[in-house]
Amino acid sequence: MLHFRLFGVPVAIHPSVWIVLAILGGGLHVNNAAGLLPIGLFVIAGFISLLAHEFGHALVGKWLCGNQVSIELAYMGGACHFDHRVSRGKEALRALAGPVASLLVGCVFVWLLSFYLYDPSGLWQVVWSILTVSNDSIVVNADMPISQDFLSFIRASILVAGWWSAFNLLPVFPMDGGHVLNSLTGSYRVTSVVGLLVGGGLALFLLSCGLIFAALILGYFAFINLRILQSLPR
């Protein structure tokens, strides 16, 4: 496990992060050495977004509450550990800070992409094609040359930051949206019921679209919310 400190915050990174990011980036389908570079660029882009997300939680938590905090990245995400509980309002702000931070990272890369487009007025159409994983080519300005590798890195950064932010805002435990909803309602029962319905509904929808891996993740989250609901006193 890799350990370091950044902005005074201890960070631990489990090797599983690199493995999962490589799989999500298409690592299971690589059949030659040339295919390794796009996977590596996706892993770097994903790592930047994940780390920014957790630092959003950490730095806002320290600013609001003066908490001692540490970060751990493992598997598909991370966890920000604080040394004491805070008010519901501060908890909601602290939870929202993560998706906002990763979204800001995505916005930086969108801004960077705008300099290289042949037609900057079509920027948001290009961003939409990236988020929907379209195979549409990006027409760049001949006066602003850019390597295909760097362009791939920008695409991966926008893709990961956008979807990671949206995914985390789902009102489902253990996502940040679930913690925000719980802070606003003050009710684990309400939050777990919403999480069960949203997680289960999305799992079925994704399964019908053939997105089995994503469906399994949402199904597992629905199961977590069911267990929370079952554990609450009647």
C-alpha positions as CSV (number, residue, x, y, z in Angstrom):
1,M,0.0,0.0,0.0
2,L,1.3,3.5,-1.0
3,H,1.4,6.1,1.8
4,F,2.1,9.8,1.5
5,R,0.9,13.2,2.9
6,L,-0.6,16.0,0.7
7,F,-1.8,19.4,2.1
8,G,-1.1,17.9,5.6
9,V,-3.5,15.0,5.0
10,P,-2.3,11.4,5.3
11,V,-3.3,9.4,2.2
12,A,-3.2,5.6,1.8
13,I,-3.7,4.0,-1.6
14,H,-4.5,0.3,-1.9
15,P,-3.2,-1.5,-5.1
16,S,-6.8,-2.5,-5.9
17,V,-7.4,1.1,-7.1
18,W,-5.1,0.7,-10.0
19,I,-6.5,-2.7,-10.9
20,V,-10.1,-1.6,-10.9
21,L,-9.3,1.6,-12.9
22,A,-7.4,-0.5,-15.4
23,I,-10.4,-2.8,-15.8
24,L,-12.8,0.1,-16.2
25,G,-10.5,1.6,-18.8
26,G,-10.8,-1.6,-20.9
27,G,-7.7,-3.4,-19.6
28,L,-9.4,-6.8,-20.0
29,H,-9.6,-6.3,-23.8
30,V,-6.0,-5.3,-24.4
31,N,-4.3,-7.6,-26.9
32,N,-1.1,-5.8,-27.8
33,A,1.4,-3.4,-26.3
34,A,0.0,-0.4,-28.1
35,G,-3.3,-0.8,-26.2
36,L,-1.6,-0.3,-22.9
37,L,-1.0,3.5,-23.2
38,P,-4.7,4.4,-23.4
39,I,-5.4,2.2,-20.4
40,G,-2.6,3.9,-18.5
41,L,-3.9,7.4,-19.4
42,F,-7.4,6.3,-18.2
43,V,-5.9,5.1,-14.9
44,I,-4.1,8.4,-14.3
45,A,-7.2,10.4,-15.2
46,G,-9.3,8.2,-12.9
47,F,-6.8,8.6,-10.0
48,I,-6.7,12.4,-10.3
49,S,-10.5,12.5,-10.2
50,L,-10.8,10.1,-7.2
51,L,-8.1,11.9,-5.3
52,A,-9.7,15.3,-5.9
53,H,-13.0,13.9,-4.8
54,E,-11.7,12.7,-1.4
55,F,-9.7,15.9,-0.9
56,G,-12.9,17.8,-1.5
57,H,-14.4,16.0,1.5
58,A,-11.2,16.3,3.6
59,L,-10.4,20.0,3.1
60,V,-14.0,21.2,3.5
61,G,-14.3,19.0,6.6
62,K,-11.2,20.6,8.1
63,W,-12.3,24.1,7.1
64,L,-15.8,23.6,8.6
65,C,-14.9,21.6,11.7
66,G,-11.2,21.6,12.2
67,N,-11.3,17.8,12.1
68,Q,-8.3,15.5,11.9
69,V,-8.7,13.6,8.7
70,S,-7.1,10.9,6.6
71,I,-7.9,9.5,3.2
72,E,-7.9,5.9,1.9
73,L,-8.4,4.9,-1.7
74,A,-9.4,1.3,-2.4
75,Y,-11.2,-0.6,-5.2
76,M,-13.7,1.8,-6.9
77,G,-13.4,4.8,-4.7
78,G,-12.2,6.0,-1.3
79,A,-13.1,7.0,2.2
80,C,-12.4,10.1,4.2
81,H,-12.0,9.4,7.9
82,F,-12.8,12.1,10.4
83,D,-12.1,12.1,14.1
84,H,-15.6,13.1,15.3
85,R,-19.2,13.7,14.2
86,V,-20.5,17.0,13.0
87,S,-23.9,18.7,12.7
88,R,-26.3,17.5,10.0
89,G,-25.8,20.7,7.9
90,K,-22.0,20.5,8.0
91,E,-22.2,16.8,7.2
92,A,-24.3,17.6,4.1
93,L,-21.8,20.3,3.0
94,R,-18.9,17.9,3.6
95,A,-20.5,15.2,1.6
96,L,-21.3,17.5,-1.3
97,A,-17.7,18.8,-1.4
98,G,-16.5,15.5,-2.9
99,P,-18.6,15.5,-6.1
100,V,-18.1,19.2,-6.5
101,A,-14.3,18.8,-6.4
102,S,-14.3,16.0,-9.0
103,L,-16.7,18.0,-11.2
104,L,-14.3,21.0,-11.0
105,V,-11.5,18.8,-12.2
106,G,-13.7,17.8,-15.2
107,C,-14.4,21.5,-15.8
108,V,-10.7,22.3,-15.9
109,F,-10.2,19.6,-18.7
110,V,-13.3,20.9,-20.5
111,W,-11.7,24.4,-20.4
112,L,-8.4,22.9,-21.6
113,L,-10.2,21.1,-24.5
114,S,-11.8,24.3,-25.7
115,F,-8.4,25.7,-26.7
116,Y,-7.8,22.8,-29.2
117,L,-11.2,22.6,-30.9
118,Y,-11.6,23.7,-34.5
119,D,-15.0,25.0,-33.6
120,P,-15.1,26.1,-29.9
121,S,-18.8,26.9,-30.2
122,G,-19.5,23.1,-30.4
123,L,-17.7,22.5,-27.2
124,W,-20.7,21.2,-25.3
125,Q,-21.7,18.9,-28.1
126,V,-18.2,17.4,-27.9
127,V,-18.4,17.1,-24.1
128,W,-21.7,15.3,-24.5
129,S,-20.3,12.9,-27.0
130,I,-17.4,12.1,-24.5
131,L,-19.8,11.5,-21.6
132,T,-22.0,9.2,-23.7
133,V,-18.9,7.3,-24.8
134,S,-19.6,8.1,-28.5
135,N,-17.0,7.2,-31.1
136,D,-17.3,10.6,-32.7
137,S,-14.0,12.1,-33.7
138,I,-12.9,15.4,-32.2
139,V,-11.9,17.9,-34.9
140,V,-9.0,20.0,-33.6
141,N,-7.6,23.3,-34.7
142,A,-4.7,22.8,-37.0
143,D,-3.1,25.9,-35.5
144,M,-3.1,24.3,-32.0
145,P,-1.6,20.8,-32.6
146,I,-2.3,18.2,-29.9
147,S,-1.1,14.6,-29.7
148,Q,-3.7,11.9,-29.8
149,D,-2.4,10.6,-26.5
150,F,-3.0,13.9,-24.8
151,L,-6.4,14.2,-26.4
152,S,-7.2,10.7,-25.1
153,F,-6.1,11.8,-21.6
154,I,-8.4,14.9,-21.8
155,R,-11.3,12.7,-22.9
156,A,-10.8,10.2,-20.1
157,S,-10.5,12.9,-17.5
158,I,-13.8,14.5,-18.6
159,L,-15.5,11.1,-18.8
160,V,-14.4,10.0,-15.3
161,A,-15.0,13.3,-13.6
162,G,-18.4,13.7,-15.1
163,W,-19.8,10.3,-14.4
164,W,-18.0,9.9,-11.0
165,S,-19.6,13.1,-9.8
166,A,-23.1,12.1,-11.1
167,F,-22.8,8.6,-9.6
168,N,-21.8,9.9,-6.2
169,L,-24.8,12.2,-6.1
170,L,-27.3,9.3,-6.3
171,P,-29.4,9.3,-3.1
172,V,-28.2,5.8,-2.2
173,F,-26.0,4.7,0.7
174,P,-23.0,4.6,0.7
175,M,-22.8,7.3,-2.0
176,D,-22.4,11.0,-1.0
177,G,-26.0,11.6,-2.2
178,G,-27.2,9.2,0.4
179,H,-25.3,11.0,3.1
180,V,-26.7,14.3,1.9
181,L,-30.3,13.0,1.9
182,N,-29.8,11.5,5.4
183,S,-28.5,14.8,6.7
184,L,-31.4,16.7,5.2
185,T,-34.1,14.2,6.4
186,G,-32.4,13.1,9.7
187,S,-33.9,9.7,9.0
188,Y,-32.0,6.6,8.2
189,R,-35.3,4.8,7.5
190,V,-36.3,7.4,4.8
191,T,-32.8,7.4,3.3
192,S,-32.5,3.6,3.1
193,V,-36.0,3.2,1.6
194,V,-35.1,5.8,-1.1
195,G,-31.7,4.1,-1.6
196,L,-33.3,0.7,-1.9
197,L,-35.8,1.9,-4.5
198,V,-33.4,4.1,-6.5
199,G,-30.6,1.5,-6.4
200,G,-32.8,-1.4,-7.2
201,G,-34.6,0.5,-10.0
202,L,-31.4,1.6,-11.6
203,A,-29.9,-1.9,-11.3
204,L,-32.9,-3.3,-13.3
205,F,-32.7,-0.6,-15.9
206,L,-28.9,-1.0,-16.4
207,L,-29.4,-4.8,-16.6
208,S,-32.0,-4.3,-19.3
209,C,-29.5,-2.2,-21.2
210,G,-26.9,-4.9,-21.0
211,L,-24.6,-3.0,-18.6
212,I,-24.1,-6.0,-16.3
213,F,-21.1,-4.6,-14.3
214,A,-22.9,-1.3,-13.5
215,A,-26.1,-3.2,-12.7
216,L,-24.2,-5.4,-10.2
217,I,-22.8,-2.4,-8.4
218,L,-26.2,-0.7,-8.1
219,G,-27.7,-4.0,-7.0
220,Y,-25.1,-4.3,-4.3
221,F,-25.9,-0.8,-3.1
222,A,-29.6,-1.6,-3.0
223,F,-28.7,-4.6,-0.9
224,I,-26.7,-2.4,1.5
225,N,-29.7,-0.1,1.9
226,L,-31.9,-3.1,2.5
227,R,-29.6,-4.3,5.3
228,I,-29.6,-0.8,6.9
229,L,-33.4,-0.8,6.8
230,Q,-33.6,-4.2,8.3
231,S,-31.2,-3.2,11.1
232,L,-33.3,-0.2,12.2
233,P,-35.5,-0.6,15.3
234,R,-39.2,-1.0,14.3
